[in-house]
Amino acid sequence: MKRRNRYVYIITTFAIMHALSSSQLVSAEEVADQTKETPIIITVIDNDDGTGVDPLDPTDPTQKSLLLETVPKNYQFKTKLQGQTVTATAKSQETLAVFNDRIKREWSVKAQVVDNQLLIVRSGERLAVTSFKINQTELVGTGATGIIAQAVTNKTAQNNTGVIKTAISDLSITFNDLNRELIAGDALKGTISYKLYNTPAAQ
């Protein structure tokens, strides 16, 4: 008889504990009018630790301090059949973008037609480029630096950090067709190379 009473007691105790646990789960709610907020402020600073030493390693291809973000996808040049010296022009609404994380850092971007040559698709003949201009700046020849974008002289956070964009609106390429290879309908191919430097003179 005593053993049966013990089983009844254990079962009864378990049932009471289960009932209390279930009631606590059901009544668990957010306490009314007890929500508060903390504002956050994130201040963005440049990558200058005050030592005067630029952390950029231009020889490291994985560095993230100074990057050539985007360059124009393509240019569609047009020209009429001309004489031995031919100039083709293009209008553009493209953008070149550089990312920089240091206010005082110098940088520059140089552009050039690879090998200063264009290829006639039909014949495979190569024609020498004698002039290449972006935004009316000469990039080929004596005295030309090839620079199409660079850090400004009076640098601020606004004009020399983050993504700095340079609009490209018009271009021209002049090349020699000394043997009169071109005919109407010909297409010429070439590649424009852009190089980013951590110097003001692209050297």
KEROSE-534713 format. One record per residue: residue number from 1; residue in three letters; x, y, z of N, C-alpha, C, O, CB in turn. Coordinates in steps of 0.1 Angstrom, whole numbers, always signed. Atoms other than C-alpha are relative to their C-alpha. Glycine has a CB too. Layout:
N
NODE  n  res  n_X  n_Y  n_Z  ca_X  ca_Y  ca_Z  c_X  c_Y  c_Z  o_X  o_Y  o_Z  cb_X  cb_Y  cb_Z
NODE  NUM  ALA  X  Y  Z  X  Y  Z  X  Y  Z  X  Y  Z  X  Y  Z
...
REM end
This chain:
203
NODE  n  res  n_X  n_Y  n_Z  ca_X  ca_Y  ca_Z  c_X  c_Y  c_Z  o_X  o_Y  o_Z  cb_X  cb_Y  cb_Z
NODE  1  MET  +8  -12  +0  +0  +0  +0  +9  +12  +0  +6  +22  -7  -9  +0  +12
NODE  2  LYS  -9  -12  +0  +29  +24  +8  +6  +2  -13  +8  +14  -17  +10  -2  +11
NODE  3  ARG  -7  -2  +13  +46  +17  -25  -10  +7  -10  -6  +15  -17  +4  -14  -5
NODE  4  ARG  +9  -6  +9  +14  +26  -44  -2  +15  +3  -3  +23  -6  -14  -7  +1
NODE  5  ASN  +1  -14  -4  +11  +59  -24  +12  +8  -6  +11  +19  -10  -1  +1  +15
NODE  6  ARG  -12  -7  +5  +47  +67  -34  -1  +3  -15  +2  +14  -20  +13  -9  +3
NODE  7  TYR  +2  -2  +14  +39  +62  -71  -10  +11  -3  -8  +19  -12  -5  -13  -7
NODE  8  VAL  +10  -10  +1  +8  +83  -68  +6  +14  +2  +3  +24  -5  -12  -2  +9
NODE  9  TYR  -6  -12  -4  +28  +110  -51  +10  +6  -12  +10  +17  -15  +8  -1  +13
NODE  10  ILE  -9  -4  +11  +55  +110  -79  -7  +5  -12  -4  +15  -18  +10  -12  -3
NODE  11  ILE  +8  -3  +12  +30  +111  -107  -7  +13  +2  -7  +22  -7  -10  -11  -3
NODE  12  THR  +7  -12  -3  +11  +139  -90  +10  +12  +0  +6  +22  -6  -7  +0  +14
NODE  13  THR  -11  -11  +0  +43  +160  -85  +4  +3  -14  +5  +15  -17  +12  -5  +9
NODE  14  PHE  -4  -2  +14  +53  +155  -121  -11  +8  -8  -8  +17  -15  +3  -13  -7
NODE  15  ALA  +11  -7  +7  +19  +166  -133  -1  +15  +4  -4  +23  -5  -13  -7  +3
NODE  16  ILE  +0  -14  -5  +20  +198  -112  +11  +8  -6  +9  +19  -11  +0  +0  +16
NODE  17  MET  -12  -7  +6  +55  +207  -124  -2  +3  -15  +1  +13  -20  +13  -8  +2
NODE  18  HIS  +3  -1  +14  +45  +201  -160  -10  +12  -3  -9  +20  -12  -5  -13  -6
NODE  19  ALA  +10  -10  +2  +14  +223  -156  +6  +14  +3  +2  +24  -4  -12  -2  +10
NODE  20  LEU  -6  -13  -3  +35  +252  -140  +9  +4  -12  +9  +16  -16  +8  -1  +13
NODE  21  SER  -9  -4  +11  +61  +250  -168  -8  +4  -12  -4  +14  -19  +9  -13  -4
NODE  22  SER  +8  -4  +12  +34  +251  -195  -6  +14  +2  -7  +21  -8  -11  -11  -2
NODE  23  SER  +7  -13  -2  +17  +281  -179  +10  +11  -2  +7  +22  -6  -6  +0  +14
NODE  24  GLN  -10  -10  +1  +50  +300  -178  +4  +2  -15  +6  +14  -18  +13  -4  +8
NODE  25  LEU  -2  -2  +14  +56  +294  -215  -11  +7  -7  -8  +16  -15  +2  -14  -7
NODE  26  VAL  +12  -7  +6  +22  +306  -224  +0  +15  +3  -4  +23  -5  -13  -7  +4
NODE  27  SER  +1  -14  -5  +25  +338  -204  +12  +8  -3  +13  +20  +1  -3  +0  +14
NODE  28  ALA  -12  -8  +2  +60  +348  -216  -2  +10  -12  -4  +6  -23  +12  -10  -4
NODE  29  GLU  +3  -10  +10  +55  +381  -234  +10  +12  +2  +16  +13  +13  -14  +5  +0
NODE  30  GLU  -7  -12  -2  +73  +414  -240  -7  +9  +11  -19  +10  +11  +1  +8  -13
NODE  31  VAL  +5  -8  -11  +69  +437  -210  -5  +13  -7  +3  +20  -14  +10  +3  +11
NODE  32  ALA  +6  -12  +6  +46  +466  -220  +8  +13  +4  +12  +15  +15  -14  +2  +4
NODE  33  ASP  -6  -13  -1  +62  +501  -225  +14  -1  +6  +18  +8  +14  -8  +8  +9
NODE  34  GLN  -14  +1  -5  +97  +488  -217  +10  -2  -11  +19  -11  -10  +1  -12  +10
NODE  35  THR  -10  +0  +11  +115  +494  -250  +7  +13  +0  +2  +23  +0  -8  -3  -13
NODE  36  LYS  -9  -12  +1  +144  +518  -253  +9  -2  -12  +11  -13  -17  +8  +2  +14
NODE  37  GLU  -9  +0  +12  +168  +527  -281  +13  +7  +3  +14  +16  +11  -7  +7  -12
NODE  38  THR  -13  -6  -1  +204  +535  -284  +4  +5  -14  +5  -3  -23  +11  -9  +5
NODE  39  PRO  -5  -5  +13  +215  +558  -314  +14  -4  -2  +22  -5  +7  -2  +15  -1
NODE  40  ILE  -14  +3  +3  +247  +548  -332  +5  +11  -10  -3  +15  -19  +1  -14  -6
NODE  41  ILE  -7  -10  +9  +271  +572  -350  +13  -7  -5  +21  -11  +4  +2  +14  +7
NODE  42  ILE  -13  +6  +5  +298  +558  -373  +7  +12  -7  +2  +17  -17  -3  -12  -10
NODE  43  THR  -8  -10  +6  +325  +583  -382  +10  -7  -9  +18  -15  -5  +7  +9  +11
NODE  44  VAL  -9  +5  +10  +344  +575  -414  +13  +8  +0  +12  +20  -3  -6  -2  -14
NODE  45  ILE  -13  -7  +0  +381  +585  -412  +9  -6  -11  +7  -17  -15  +7  +0  +14
NODE  46  ASP  -9  +5  +10  +409  +582  -437  +10  -9  +6  +11  -10  +18  +6  +11  -8
NODE  47  ASN  -10  +10  -4  +437  +556  -435  +13  +6  +4  +23  +2  -1  +1  -11  -10
NODE  48  ASP  -13  -7  -4  +462  +580  -419  +1  -2  +16  -7  +3  +23  -1  +15  -3
NODE  49  ASP  -2  +3  -14  +475  +568  -385  +9  +11  +7  +12  +9  +19  +6  -14  +2
NODE  50  GLY  -8  -11  -6  +495  +600  -379  +15  -2  -1  +22  +7  +3  -4  +1  +14
NODE  51  THR  -15  +2  +1  +529  +585  -386  +6  +6  -12  +18  +8  -13  +3  -15  +0
NODE  52  GLY  -5  -5  +12  +532  +600  -420  +4  -10  -10  +9  -7  -21  +11  +9  +2
NODE  53  VAL  -4  +11  +9  +538  +566  -436  -13  -5  -6  -22  -10  +0  +7  -11  +8
NODE  54  ASP  +11  +5  +7  +514  +556  -463  +0  -16  +0  +10  -22  -3  +0  +5  -15
NODE  55  PRO  +1  +14  -1  +502  +520  -457  -1  -7  -14  +0  -20  -14  -11  -4  +8
NODE  56  LEU  +1  +6  +13  +498  +514  -494  +12  -7  -5  +23  -2  -4  -4  +10  -11
NODE  57  ASP  -11  +7  +7  +520  +487  -510  -4  -2  -14  -12  -11  -17  +3  -14  +7
NODE  58  PRO  +4  +1  +14  +516  +493  -547  +4  -13  -7  -1  -16  -18  +6  +12  -8
NODE  59  THR  -4  +13  +6  +534  +460  -555  -9  -12  +4  -8  -23  -1  +14  -3  +3
NODE  60  ASP  +9  +11  -5  +507  +440  -536  -13  +0  -8  -21  +9  -6  -2  +1  +15
NODE  61  PRO  +12  +0  +8  +479  +430  -560  -13  -2  +8  -24  +0  +3  +0  -11  -10
NODE  62  THR  +12  +1  -9  +456  +423  -530  -3  +12  +8  -13  +12  +16  +2  -12  +8
NODE  63  GLN  +2  -12  -9  +459  +457  -514  -14  +6  -4  -18  +5  -15  +11  +10  -2
NODE  64  LYS  +13  -5  +2  +426  +475  -510  +0  +16  +2  -11  +21  +4  -10  -6  +9
NODE  65  SER  -1  -14  -4  +438  +511  -504  -2  +9  -12  -9  +20  -11  +13  +3  +6
NODE  66  LEU  +1  -9  +12  +440  +525  -540  -3  -10  -11  +5  -18  -15  +14  +7  -2
NODE  67  LEU  +4  +10  +10  +421  +507  -567  -6  +7  -12  -12  +18  -11  -11  -9  +6
NODE  68  LEU  +7  -4  +12  +411  +513  -603  -13  -8  -1  -13  -19  -5  +10  -3  -13
NODE  69  GLU  +12  +7  -2  +375  +505  -598  -7  -3  -13  -10  -15  -16  -10  +9  +8
NODE  70  THR  +7  +3  +13  +359  +509  -633  +6  +8  -11  +11  +20  -8  -15  +3  +1
NODE  71  VAL  -4  -7  +12  +369  +519  -668  -11  -1  -10  -19  -11  -9  +15  -5  -5
NODE  72  PRO  +10  +1  +11  +348  +525  -699  +0  -14  -6  +10  -20  -8  +2  +10  -10
NODE  73  LYS  +2  +13  +6  +334  +493  -714  +5  -1  -14  +12  -10  -18  -14  -5  +1
NODE  74  ASN  -5  -1  +14  +340  +502  -750  -3  +13  -6  -11  +21  -1  -7  -11  -8
NODE  75  TYR  +2  -13  +7  +342  +531  -774  -4  -4  -15  +2  -13  -21  +12  +9  +0
NODE  76  GLN  +4  +2  +14  +325  +532  -808  +5  +12  -9  -2  +22  -9  -15  -2  -2
NODE  77  PHE  -5  -11  +8  +347  +553  -831  -6  -1  -14  -9  -12  -19  +16  -1  +0
NODE  78  LYS  +4  -1  +14  +336  +564  -866  +9  +10  -7  +13  +20  -2  -15  +4  -1
NODE  79  THR  -7  -9  +9  +354  +579  -895  -4  -2  -14  -8  -13  -18  +15  -1  +2
NODE  80  LYS  +2  +2  +15  +349  +585  -932  +13  -4  -6  +24  -2  +0  -5  +13  -7
NODE  81  LEU  -12  +4  +7  +374  +571  -957  +7  +13  -4  +2  +22  -10  -4  -8  -13
NODE  82  GLN  -8  -12  +2  +402  +597  -958  +13  -4  -7  +14  -14  -14  +3  +6  +14
NODE  83  GLY  -12  +2  +7  +437  +600  -971  +10  -9  +9  +5  -18  +15  +7  +13  -3
NODE  84  GLN  -10  +8  -8  +469  +587  -955  +0  +2  +15  +4  -7  +22  +14  +2  -6
NODE  85  THR  +2  -3  -14  +462  +603  -922  -15  +0  +3  -22  +8  -2  +7  +14  +4
NODE  86  VAL  +14  +2  -3  +429  +593  -907  -3  +3  +15  +5  -1  +24  -4  -15  -3
NODE  87  THR  +5  -3  -14  +411  +606  -876  -14  -5  +2  -23  -2  -5  +1  +16  +3
NODE  88  ALA  +13  +5  -3  +383  +587  -860  -4  +6  +14  +4  +8  +22  +1  -16  +1
NODE  89  THR  +5  -6  -13  +361  +602  -832  -11  -8  +6  -17  -17  +0  -5  +15  -3
NODE  90  ALA  +10  +7  -7  +338  +589  -806  -6  +10  +11  +2  +17  +18  +5  -13  +7
NODE  91  LYS  +6  -7  -11  +313  +605  -782  -3  -10  +11  -7  -22  +8  -13  +8  -4
NODE  92  SER  +1  +10  -11  +310  +589  -748  -7  +6  +12  -7  +18  +15  +13  -6  +4
NODE  93  GLN  +5  -4  -13  +291  +590  -715  +5  -10  +10  -3  -14  +19  -16  +0  -1
NODE  94  GLU  -6  +10  -8  +314  +566  -698  +7  +7  +12  +9  +19  +12  +10  -8  -8
NODE  95  THR  -6  -5  -12  +331  +570  -664  +12  -9  +4  +11  -21  +3  -10  +1  +12
NODE  96  LEU  -11  +6  -6  +365  +561  -650  +0  +3  +15  -2  +14  +19  +14  +4  -6
NODE  97  ALA  +1  -2  -14  +365  +555  -612  +12  -6  +7  +16  -17  +5  -13  -6  +5
NODE  98  VAL  -11  +4  -8  +393  +553  -587  -5  +0  +15  -11  +10  +19  +12  +9  -2
NODE  99  PHE  +3  +0  -14  +389  +543  -550  +13  +3  +8  +23  -3  +5  -6  -14  +5
NODE  100  ASN  -11  -4  -8  +412  +559  -525  -4  +2  +15  -15  +8  +17  +7  +14  -5
NODE  101  ASP  +4  -1  -14  +412  +557  -487  +8  +9  +9  +8  +9  +21  +0  -14  +6
NODE  102  ARG  -9  -9  -7  +437  +584  -478  +0  +14  -6  +2  +15  -18  +15  -6  +0
NODE  103  ILE  +2  -13  +5  +432  +621  -481  +12  +6  -7  +11  +11  -18  -4  +10  +11
NODE  104  LYS  -13  -7  +6  +468  +632  -488  +7  -8  -11  +17  -4  -16  +9  +2  +12
NODE  105  ARG  -7  +8  +10  +476  +604  -512  +0  +5  -14  -11  +10  -18  -6  -14  +1
NODE  106  GLU  -1  -3  +14  +488  +612  -547  -4  -12  -8  -1  -24  -4  +14  +5  -4
NODE  107  TRP  +3  +11  +9  +475  +591  -576  -3  +6  -14  -6  +17  -15  -13  -9  +5
NODE  108  SER  +3  -4  +13  +471  +592  -613  -3  -12  -9  +2  -23  -6  +12  +8  -6
NODE  109  VAL  +4  +11  +9  +457  +571  -642  +5  +4  -14  +2  +15  -19  -15  -2  +0
NODE  110  LYS  -5  -2  +13  +475  +568  -675  -8  -9  -10  -11  -20  -7  +15  -3  -1
NODE  111  ALA  +7  +7  +10  +457  +557  -707  +8  +0  -13  +14  +10  -17  -14  +5  -3
NODE  112  GLN  -7  +1  +13  +472  +545  -740  -6  -11  -9  -12  -20  -4  +15  -2  +2
NODE  113  VAL  +3  +11  +9  +464  +525  -771  +11  -10  +0  +22  -6  -2  -3  +6  -15
NODE  114  VAL  -10  +11  -2  +482  +492  -766  +9  +0  -13  +3  -2  -24  -6  -13  +3
NODE  115  ASP  -10  +1  +11  +514  +492  -788  -2  +12  -10  +5  +12  -20  -1  -13  -8
NODE  116  ASN  +2  -11  +9  +501  +524  -804  -4  -5  -14  +1  +1  -24  +12  +10  +0
NODE  117  GLN  +3  +6  +13  +486  +503  -832  -15  -4  +0  -21  -7  +10  +9  -12  -3
NODE  118  LEU  +14  +5  +3  +452  +495  -847  +1  -11  -11  +10  -11  -19  -9  +11  -5
NODE  119  LEU  +0  +11  +9  +444  +463  -866  -11  +0  -10  -23  +2  -5  +0  -14  +8
NODE  120  ILE  +10  +2  +10  +425  +461  -899  -5  -14  +1  +2  -23  -2  +5  +5  -14
NODE  121  VAL  +5  +13  -2  +402  +432  -893  +0  -8  -13  +4  -20  -13  -15  +0  +5
NODE  122  ARG  +1  +7  +13  +398  +423  -930  +14  -6  -4  +15  -17  -9  -5  +9  -10
NODE  123  SER  -13  +4  +5  +435  +421  -938  +11  -4  +10  +21  -10  +7  +5  +12  -8
NODE  124  GLY  -10  +3  -10  +453  +418  -905  +12  +10  +0  +21  +9  +8  +6  -13  -2
NODE  125  GLU  -10  -10  +1  +474  +449  -914  -1  +9  +13  -12  +11  +18  -1  +8  -13
NODE  126  ARG  +0  -8  -12  +485  +471  -885  +3  +15  -4  +12  +17  -12  +10  -5  +11
NODE  127  LEU  -2  -14  +3  +483  +509  -886  +5  +7  +12  -1  +5  +23  -13  +7  -6
NODE  128  ALA  -6  -7  -11  +504  +532  -864  -9  +12  +5  -14  +20  -3  +14  +5  -3
NODE  129  VAL  +8  -11  -6  +485  +556  -840  +10  +11  +2  +20  +9  +9  -7  -5  +13
NODE  130  THR  -9  -12  -1  +500  +591  -841  -6  +10  +10  +1  +18  +15  +2  +7  -13
NODE  131  SER  +6  -9  -10  +475  +608  -818  -12  -7  +7  -20  -14  +0  -5  +14  -7
NODE  132  PHE  +11  +6  -7  +451  +597  -791  -4  +10  +11  +3  +14  +20  +3  -14  +7
NODE  133  LYS  +5  -10  -10  +429  +622  -771  -12  -5  +7  -21  -11  +1  -3  +13  -8
NODE  134  ILE  +12  +2  -8  +405  +617  -743  -3  +14  +7  +6  +20  +13  +2  -11  +11
NODE  135  ASN  +4  -13  -5  +386  +648  -732  +9  +11  -5  +12  +20  +2  -1  +0  +15
NODE  136  GLN  -9  -9  +7  +408  +667  -757  +14  +1  +6  +21  +11  +3  -7  +14  +1
NODE  137  THR  -13  +1  -5  +439  +658  -738  +9  -9  -8  +5  -21  -9  +1  -4  +16
NODE  138  GLU  -9  +8  +8  +467  +645  -760  +8  -10  +9  +14  -7  +19  +10  +8  -8
NODE  139  LEU  -6  +11  -8  +480  +611  -747  +11  -6  -7  +18  -16  -1  -11  -10  +4
NODE  140  VAL  -10  +6  +8  +505  +603  -774  +10  +10  -5  +6  +22  -7  -6  -8  -12
NODE  141  GLY  -9  -9  +7  +537  +619  -786  +9  +8  +10  +7  +6  +23  -7  +9  -9
NODE  142  THR  -9  -8  -8  +563  +643  -773  -7  +9  +10  -16  +17  +5  +10  +8  -9
NODE  143  GLY  +7  -9  -10  +553  +661  -741  -13  -6  +6  -18  +0  +16  -2  +13  -6
NODE  144  ALA  +13  +6  -5  +522  +639  -736  +3  -9  +13  +12  -17  +12  -7  -8  -11
NODE  145  THR  -2  +8  -12  +520  +624  -701  -9  -12  +0  -6  -22  +7  -4  +8  +13
NODE  146  GLY  +9  +11  +0  +491  +601  -709  -10  +0  +11  -18  -9  +12  +8  -13  +0
NODE  147  ILE  +9  +0  -12  +473  +611  -677  -14  +5  -4  -16  +15  -10  +6  +9  +11
NODE  148  ILE  +14  -4  +2  +435  +612  -679  -7  +3  +13  -18  +8  +13  -7  -11  -8
NODE  149  ALA  +7  -3  -13  +427  +614  -642  +11  +0  +11  +21  -8  +10  -11  -11  +4
NODE  150  GLN  -10  +0  -10  +447  +623  -611  -6  +8  +13  -16  +15  +12  +13  +7  -5
NODE  151  ALA  +4  -7  -12  +444  +636  -575  +1  +15  -2  +11  +20  -9  +8  -5  +12
NODE  152  VAL  -1  -14  +1  +437  +673  -572  +11  +6  +8  +16  -1  +17  -13  +7  +3
NODE  153  THR  -11  -6  -8  +463  +697  -558  -5  +3  +14  +2  -1  +24  +4  +13  -6
NODE  154  ASN  +6  -3  -13  +441  +709  -529  -9  -11  +5  -21  -11  +2  -7  +14  +0
NODE  155  LYS  +7  +12  -3  +431  +676  -514  -9  +1  +12  -5  +7  +22  +9  -12  +2
NODE  156  THR  +9  +1  -12  +401  +671  -491  -7  -14  +0  -5  -22  -9  -11  +12  -1
NODE  157  ALA  +7  +13  -1  +380  +642  -479  -10  -1  -12  -13  -12  -17  -7  -1  +13
NODE  158  GLN  +11  +0  +11  +353  +652  -505  +6  -3  -14  +0  -10  -22  -7  +13  +0
NODE  159  ASN  -5  +2  +13  +376  +653  -535  +11  -10  -2  +15  -12  -13  +5  +14  -5
NODE  160  ASN  -11  +9  +2  +402  +627  -528  -2  -13  +8  +8  -20  +10  +13  +6  +4
NODE  161  THR  +3  +13  -6  +386  +598  -508  -13  -6  -5  -21  +1  -11  +0  +2  +15
NODE  162  GLY  +12  +7  +6  +360  +572  -516  +2  -3  -14  +14  -5  -19  -12  +8  +2
NODE  163  VAL  -1  +2  +14  +352  +566  -552  +0  +13  -7  -9  +21  -7  -12  -9  -5
NODE  164  ILE  -2  -13  +8  +365  +595  -574  -2  -3  -14  +5  -11  -20  +14  +6  +3
NODE  165  LYS  +4  +3  +14  +349  +596  -608  +5  +11  -10  +5  +22  -6  -15  -2  -1
NODE  166  THR  -3  -9  +11  +361  +611  -640  -8  -3  -12  -8  -14  -17  +16  -1  -4
NODE  167  ALA  +9  +2  +11  +336  +616  -668  +9  +0  -13  +18  +8  -14  -11  +10  -1
NODE  168  ILE  -6  +0  +13  +348  +607  -703  -10  +3  -11  -19  -5  -13  +8  -14  -3
NODE  169  SER  +10  -4  +9  +329  +625  -730  +3  +0  -14  -5  -3  -23  -4  +15  +4
NODE  170  ASP  -3  +1  +14  +348  +626  -762  +15  -5  -2  +24  -2  +6  -1  +14  -7
NODE  171  LEU  -13  +6  +3  +378  +608  -778  +3  +2  -15  -6  +4  -23  +0  -15  +4
NODE  172  SER  -4  +0  +14  +397  +609  -810  +13  -8  -1  +22  -8  +7  +2  +14  -6
NODE  173  ILE  -13  +8  +4  +424  +586  -826  +4  +4  -14  -4  +3  -23  -3  -15  +2
NODE  174  THR  -6  -3  +13  +446  +596  -855  +10  -11  -3  +19  -14  +5  +6  +15  -1
NODE  175  PHE  -9  +11  +4  +464  +569  -874  +4  +2  -14  -3  +8  -22  -6  -14  +3
NODE  176  ASN  -5  -1  +13  +484  +565  -905  -4  -12  -9  -2  -23  -5  +16  +1  +0
NODE  177  ASP  +3  +10  +10  +472  +546  -936  +9  +2  -12  +4  +6  -23  -15  -1  -3
NODE  178  LEU  -10  -5  +10  +504  +552  -956  -2  -8  -13  +1  -3  -24  +14  -2  +5
NODE  179  ASN  +1  +8  +12  +497  +523  -981  -14  +0  -5  -17  -8  -14  +5  -14  +3
NODE  180  ARG  +14  +0  +4  +460  +532  -985  -6  -14  +0  -12  -18  -9  -1  +6  -15
NODE  181  GLU  +6  +13  -2  +449  +499  -971  -15  +0  +2  -22  -9  -2  +7  -7  +12
NODE  182  LEU  +14  +0  -4  +415  +510  -960  -10  +2  -11  -7  +8  -21  -2  +12  +10
NODE  183  ILE  +11  -1  +10  +383  +506  -980  -13  +2  +9  -13  +0  +21  -2  -12  -9
NODE  184  ALA  +13  -3  -7  +347  +516  -971  -5  -13  +6  -5  -24  -1  -11  +6  -10
NODE  185  GLY  +5  +12  -7  +332  +491  -946  +10  -7  +8  +7  -16  +16  -5  -9  -10
NODE  186  ASP  -10  +7  -8  +365  +482  -930  -3  +3  +15  -9  +13  +19  +14  +6  -4
NODE  187  ALA  +1  -2  -15  +366  +478  -892  +14  -2  +5  +22  -10  +1  -9  -11  +7
NODE  188  LEU  -13  +1  -6  +397  +484  -871  -2  -3  +15  -11  +2  +22  +7  +14  -2
NODE  189  LYS  +1  +4  -15  +403  +469  -836  +13  +5  +7  +24  +5  +1  -1  -15  +1
NODE  190  GLY  -11  -3  -9  +425  +481  -808  -4  -1  +14  -16  -3  +17  +6  +14  -3
NODE  191  THR  +3  +1  -15  +427  +481  -770  +6  +12  +7  +18  +16  +4  +6  -13  +6
NODE  192  ILE  -5  -11  -8  +430  +510  -746  +4  -5  +13  -5  -12  +20  -10  +12  +1
NODE  193  SER  -4  +5  -13  +450  +502  -715  +0  +12  +10  +4  +23  +7  +14  -6  -1
NODE  194  TYR  +1  -10  -11  +445  +521  -682  +9  -5  +11  +8  -17  +15  -14  +3  +5
NODE  195  LYS  -9  +4  -11  +472  +520  -655  -1  +10  +11  +0  +23  +9  +15  -1  -5
NODE  196  LEU  +1  -9  -12  +469  +534  -619  +13  +0  +7  +20  -10  +8  -11  -6  +9
NODE  197  TYR  -13  -2  -7  +499  +549  -602  -3  +7  +14  -12  +14  +15  +10  +8  -8
NODE  198  ASN  +1  -7  -13  +504  +561  -566  +9  +12  +0  +15  +16  +10  +3  -9  +12
NODE  199  THR  -8  -13  +1  +523  +592  -579  -9  +10  -8  -18  +6  -15  +13  -4  -8
NODE  200  PRO  +8  -10  +7  +510  +624  -594  +3  +1  -15  -4  +6  -23  +3  +14  +5
NODE  201  ALA  -4  -1  +14  +529  +620  -627  -1  -13  -8  +5  -14  -19  +15  +4  +0
NODE  202  ALA  +2  +13  +7  +520  +584  -636  +13  -6  -4  +15  -11  -15  -9  +1  -12
NODE  203  GLN  -13  +6  +2  +556  +572  -633  +5  -7  +12  +16  -13  +12  +10  +11  -4
REM end
